[in-house]
Structure formats: structure tokens, C-alpha cells
Amino acid sequence: MGPIRTEEEKPKYNHFSHKHPLELDNTSRTGTTTCSGCKKDILSGKDFYTCKACSFSLHRACYNMARLYQHPAEPGHDMNLLLLPSFECKACGNQGSGFCYNCSVCACRYHTLCLRIPLTASCALHHINID
């Protein structure tokens, strides 16, 4: 049996998007915890990073998102991961908040999930281009 760790002994993690240190947690909670990055609910029992000083939390996947991203939608331009209170996604046209990828050259912003949609899709009957 190993040593018992108190709350003060938990490892602390830094993330560019938040000024306070974060702790890895997976406690089952009553109520809902929302990810500050993607604005989706964090499922009870799943690992996530949380701030004990305020109500900031991130899914493990959101915590580990690449800071720089290249995508064919913005050829040759690096897109930076930002945390914004509001933005309009160039791909879907919808408003968003939380994490987005920003092209500083074109001043375009994208939902992180919109950049995961393939530019082309095909099936046996036809070919679809998504532009």
C-alpha cells in the first residue's frame, strides 16, 4: 500500500489557455462539468483537467490539442489554437466560443471539429467535393 496523497500533493499542469494551474481529475460528480475548450459536457468518470480556483475544465483531448495546425483549407498558413469568447467559423458559418483555429494571415477562424471534416468524400455511386 502506497502513501496517501492529499489534495495539496496532486500534480499541477499548465495550459496556455488558462492562467491558473490545472489538476487531472476523474471524479464522478452530480451535475454537469462543461469543457471550456469545446463547450461539450465532460462525462462522469472520464479524466479531465480542472482548475480548483475557478470553473475552468478541459477534456483530456482538448488539453492535448496541437497549438499549431496546417490544413488544406488555408494552404501554407499555420493556424494557431486560441480560446475566444466568440468567433464565427469560416467552414460552417456558425458562431462559436471556446477553442478555435485562427489563421493570422487570412483572419479566418474555424471550430476545431470543423477542421476534422474531410474535404472530399466518395462512395461507389458518386464523388462529393466539400468546398
C-alpha positions as CSV (number, residue, x, y, z in Angstrom):
1,M,0.0,0.0,0.0
2,G,1.5,3.3,-1.1
3,P,1.4,6.7,0.6
4,I,-1.9,8.6,0.8
5,R,-1.9,11.7,-1.3
6,T,-3.8,14.8,-0.1
7,E,-5.4,17.4,-2.4
8,E,-2.3,19.6,-2.0
9,E,0.0,16.9,-3.3
10,K,-1.8,16.4,-6.7
11,P,0.5,17.2,-9.7
12,K,-0.3,20.6,-11.3
13,Y,-0.4,21.2,-15.1
14,N,-0.1,24.4,-17.0
15,H,-2.0,25.1,-20.2
16,F,-1.6,28.2,-22.5
17,S,-5.3,29.0,-22.4
18,H,-5.6,29.4,-18.6
19,K,-3.7,31.4,-16.0
20,H,-4.2,29.0,-13.1
21,P,-2.6,25.6,-12.7
22,L,-4.9,22.6,-13.6
23,E,-5.2,19.2,-11.9
24,L,-6.1,15.9,-13.5
25,D,-9.4,14.6,-12.2
26,N,-11.9,11.9,-12.9
27,T,-14.3,12.2,-10.0
28,S,-17.9,11.3,-10.6
29,R,-19.9,14.4,-9.9
30,T,-23.5,15.1,-9.7
31,G,-24.3,17.8,-12.1
32,T,-22.5,18.7,-15.3
33,T,-19.0,19.8,-16.0
34,T,-18.5,21.6,-19.3
35,C,-15.2,21.7,-21.2
36,S,-14.0,25.3,-21.6
37,G,-12.3,24.4,-24.9
38,C,-15.1,22.6,-26.9
39,K,-18.1,23.6,-24.8
40,K,-19.3,20.0,-24.6
41,D,-20.2,18.1,-21.4
42,I,-17.5,16.1,-19.7
43,L,-18.8,12.6,-19.0
44,S,-18.8,11.5,-15.4
45,G,-15.8,9.2,-14.6
46,K,-13.7,10.4,-17.6
47,D,-10.3,12.0,-17.0
48,F,-10.2,15.8,-17.4
49,Y,-8.1,18.7,-16.3
50,T,-9.7,21.2,-13.9
51,C,-8.9,24.4,-12.1
52,K,-9.6,24.4,-8.4
53,A,-9.6,28.2,-8.3
54,C,-12.3,28.8,-10.9
55,S,-14.7,26.9,-13.1
56,F,-12.3,26.1,-16.0
57,S,-12.1,22.5,-17.2
58,L,-10.8,20.7,-20.3
59,H,-11.3,17.2,-21.7
60,R,-8.0,15.3,-21.9
61,A,-8.3,15.6,-25.8
62,C,-8.9,19.3,-25.6
63,Y,-5.9,19.8,-23.3
64,N,-3.7,17.9,-25.8
65,M,-4.8,19.7,-29.0
66,A,-2.0,20.9,-31.2
67,R,-1.2,24.6,-30.8
68,L,-0.3,24.9,-34.5
69,Y,-2.2,23.2,-37.2
70,Q,-1.9,23.2,-41.0
71,H,-5.0,22.4,-43.1
72,P,-5.6,22.4,-46.9
73,A,-8.4,25.0,-46.3
74,E,-5.6,27.5,-45.6
75,P,-2.6,26.2,-47.7
76,G,0.8,27.3,-46.5
77,H,-0.6,29.1,-43.4
78,D,-0.1,28.0,-39.9
79,M,-3.3,28.2,-37.8
80,N,-3.0,28.9,-34.1
81,L,-5.2,27.4,-31.4
82,L,-7.0,30.2,-29.5
83,L,-9.5,30.3,-26.7
84,L,-12.0,33.0,-27.6
85,P,-15.3,34.2,-26.1
86,S,-16.9,34.4,-29.5
87,F,-16.0,33.8,-33.2
88,E,-17.6,32.9,-36.5
89,C,-16.4,29.7,-38.1
90,K,-15.5,30.1,-41.8
91,A,-16.3,26.4,-42.5
92,C,-19.9,26.2,-41.1
93,G,-20.7,29.8,-40.7
94,N,-22.0,29.3,-37.1
95,Q,-20.9,31.3,-34.1
96,G,-18.7,29.6,-31.6
97,S,-16.9,30.1,-28.4
98,G,-14.0,28.3,-26.8
99,F,-11.2,26.8,-28.8
100,C,-10.8,27.7,-32.5
101,Y,-8.0,27.6,-35.0
102,N,-7.1,31.0,-36.3
103,C,-5.3,31.8,-39.5
104,S,-3.5,35.1,-38.7
105,V,-2.7,35.7,-42.4
106,C,-6.4,35.4,-43.6
107,A,-8.0,36.4,-40.3
108,C,-10.2,33.2,-40.6
109,R,-11.4,31.1,-37.7
110,Y,-12.6,27.5,-37.6
111,H,-14.2,25.3,-35.0
112,T,-11.7,22.6,-34.1
113,L,-14.1,19.9,-35.1
114,C,-14.9,21.6,-38.5
115,L,-11.3,21.2,-39.5
116,R,-11.6,17.4,-38.9
117,I,-14.3,17.1,-41.6
118,P,-12.8,15.7,-44.8
119,L,-12.5,18.0,-47.8
120,T,-13.7,15.2,-50.1
121,A,-15.8,12.1,-49.6
122,S,-16.6,9.4,-52.1
123,C,-18.8,6.4,-52.4
124,A,-19.3,3.8,-55.1
125,L,-22.1,5.8,-56.7
126,H,-20.7,9.3,-56.8
127,H,-18.0,11.7,-55.7
128,I,-18.7,14.7,-53.5
129,N,-16.5,17.7,-53.1
130,I,-16.9,19.7,-49.9
131,D,-15.6,23.2,-50.5
